[in-house]
Amino acid sequence: MIPWLEGRTPFPDVSEALTDADGAPGLLAAGADLSPQRLLDAYRHGVFPWYSEGQPILWWSTDPRMVLYTDRFAISDSLKKTLKKIHRSMQSDGPWQVRFDTAFEQVMRACAEPRKDGAGTWISEEIVRGYRALHRMGYAHSSEVWLNGQLVGGAYGVCIGRMFYGESMFARVSDASKIALAYMVGFLKANDVAMIDCQQETSHLASLGAVPIPRAQFIDHLQLATRQAAIGKWKPIDLF
């Protein structure tokens, strides 16, 4: 039986999360709300919300934890060619542009759109409101890819100190989500963010260089990283 959280109930220790033997591995607690204070407390403790419409808020702490080290981001030869094209476009005010934090809610809502496989989305209106509040407070950020003035790809996540927690990304044209991620990773690496939390293990994340690590190792890292000074101005940097 997982704990039910009320307004100010603290999170259980992540070691109490369910295991494979229990079913729903990583599930830690349910209930509470998505207030900025609750969300920031969750991230600082290695906990994240993930639930479907109609369910109570479910809180997770997976073990192992999928992470992407910013110095190990895998860029394929084809993506490298695309990034060079984007770079030239940005230098000449061309049709492709990458921006940060100019359309945060648009990125979230695009990530919430149904996927090609017909799967539903976990990004509910409640989730949008919670992360929109974090964005206003300077904790949540978006990387956006624009083509001829239209938003065609993006990624968003939460940054506390020098720890970044990736949440979701989308693409309306080929490789647009990877472009958004590449610029986000480049910026984070340049600002001494060594690790991006990817939460759960997938083959797609693995193809980009993400690896699973023990949860205890992940917690040790975030406890140090979240205490460091926050990043100043968020602005895409030159990747080449």
N, C-alpha and C positions, 0 to 999 in steps of 0.2 A: 504494500500500500504506500503510495507516494504522499508526501506531506502536502497539505492545502495551505496556501499562503494568504493571509489577510493583509490589510493595509500596510502595516509596518513589520510584519513577520520577516525575520532575516532568512536568507537562503540557507538551506542545510549545507554542510560541507560537501564538496563535489564528490568525495569518496563514497557518499551514500547514493549516488546515481545507480539506476538499475544496470544490470549486466546482461550479457547474452543469455545467461541461464534464466533470468527473470522475464525476458521479453522486453521489447522497447529499450534496447541498450542505450544508456546515456540519459534517459529521462530522470529528472531530479525532483521536480515539484510541479504543482499546478496552482492557478489562481493569481491573486494580486492584480496589478494593472500594468500599463505601459507608460507610466509617468516618466519623465526624464530622470528623476532620481532613482527609480527602480531599474530602469534600463542601464544607467551608468554603473550602478551597484552590481548588476548582473555581469556586465562586461569586465569589470575589475576583478571579478571572482571566477572568470572563465565560464560563464553561463550565458546562454542565449535563448530567446523565445522562438518557437517554431510550432505552429498549430494550424489547423484548417478552420474555415468558417463553420460556426456552430459549436466548436469545441471550446472548453475553457482555455485560458492561456497556459501553454505547456512550456516548461523551462528545461533545458538540456545542457549536459556537459559530457561530451563524448570522449571515449578513451579506446583507441588512440585518437589524437586530434590531428586533423589535416591542416598543414600549414605550408605557406610558400615563403621561403627565404628570398628576400629581394635580390640577393646577388646570385640566385640560381634560377631566375625566371627564364624559361626556355622559349627562345624566339626562333621559329623555323626560318629557312631561307626565303620562303615566299612571303612570310609576314615581315621579314626585314626589308624586302623590296617595297612592300606596301607602306611601311613606316617611313622609308626614305621619300616616297612619293608624297605622303602626308606632310613631312617636314618641308619639302620644297613648296608645297601649296601654302603652308602657314607663313613661310618667309615672304611669299609674293602676294599675299592676300587672295589666294586662289580659292577654288570651290570647297576644299576640305579644310576644316578648322577643328581644333581640340580646345575645349575650355573646361574650367573647373567651376562648379558651384553657381552656374548661371541658370540652371533649370533643374534643380534638385527634385522637386516634386514630379516634374515631367519624367525624369529618369525612373523614379520609383513606380509611377503608374505604367510606364512602358514595360518595366520588369514584371509587373503584375498581369500583363496581357497573356491570354492563353498561348501555350507553346504549340509547335507544329504537331506534336504527338497527342494533342488534345487534353493534356493534363491540366488540372486546375491550378490555382495559385494560392500560396499561403500569405501573400501580401494583401491583407484585408484593409478596409478603411481605418480600422483601429491601428493597424501597423503603420499606415501612412501618417496618421495623426501623431503617433508617438515619435517617429523618426523625423518628421517635419519639425517637431519641437526641438529635437536634438540639433537639427541643422541650424535653426535660429540661434541656438546657444553656442554654435561654433564647433560642435562635436561630430556632426555627420556631414559627409562631403560626397560630391558626385564628380565623375569624370565623363565628359560629354563629347561625342563625335558628331560634327555637323557637316552636311553636304548640301551645297547650294542653299544654305539657310535653314535646312530641315534637320531635326534631330534624328540621326539614324543609328546611333549606338550609345551605350553608356554603361557605367558601373557605379555603385555607391557602397558606402560603408561608414564605419564609426572609427574615430581616432581619439585615443586618450593618451596624452603624453606622446611617447614614441612607439605606441602599439596601435596597429591598424587591424580592424575586424571587417573583412569583406562580407558583404551581404548578398548582392545579386548583380547580374548584368544582363544586357539584352543587345540584340542586333537586328536591324531591319535591312541591312545590306551585308554582303559577305565580309567577315572579319572585323566588323565594326566594334563588337564587344571586346575582341582581343586588342584592338587599337586603343580603346578606352583603358583597358587594364594595363597595357604596356606603358602608357603615359602616367598612369597612377603609380605603377611600380617604380618607374624611373624617378618620379618626384619623391616618393617615399625613401628610396635608397639614398638619394642626394641629401635627404634630411635625417639621415641616421636611424631610419626605421628598418630594423633588420628582419622582421617577421610579419607576415600577414596571416591572420587567422582565417582559414577556409572552412572551419567547422566540421564538415563531414567529407568522407573519402569518396571521390568519384573518379572515373577514368578520364573525364575531361580535364579535371584539375591536375591529375597526375601528368597528363600530356603537356601541361604548361610548367611543369617542374615542381608541383606541390608534393609533399611527402607526409606520411603519418608519423607522428612522434608520440611518446607516452604523455598522458595528460599531466603527470607530475612535472615533467620537463617543461611543458607548455605553461603551466601555472607559475613555475619558478621564473620563467622569462617575463611573463606579463606583469608580475609583481614588481619587477625592476623597471620595466619599460613604461608602465603607466605612471610612475612617480617622476619621470623626467619632464622637462619643460615642454609645453605644447608647441607645435609647429606654428610659425608665424603666418605669413601670407601664402595662400594656396594658389599657385599659378603653374601651368604646364611648363616644363623645362625642355630645352633642346636635347633630343636623344642622340643626335649625331653632330 
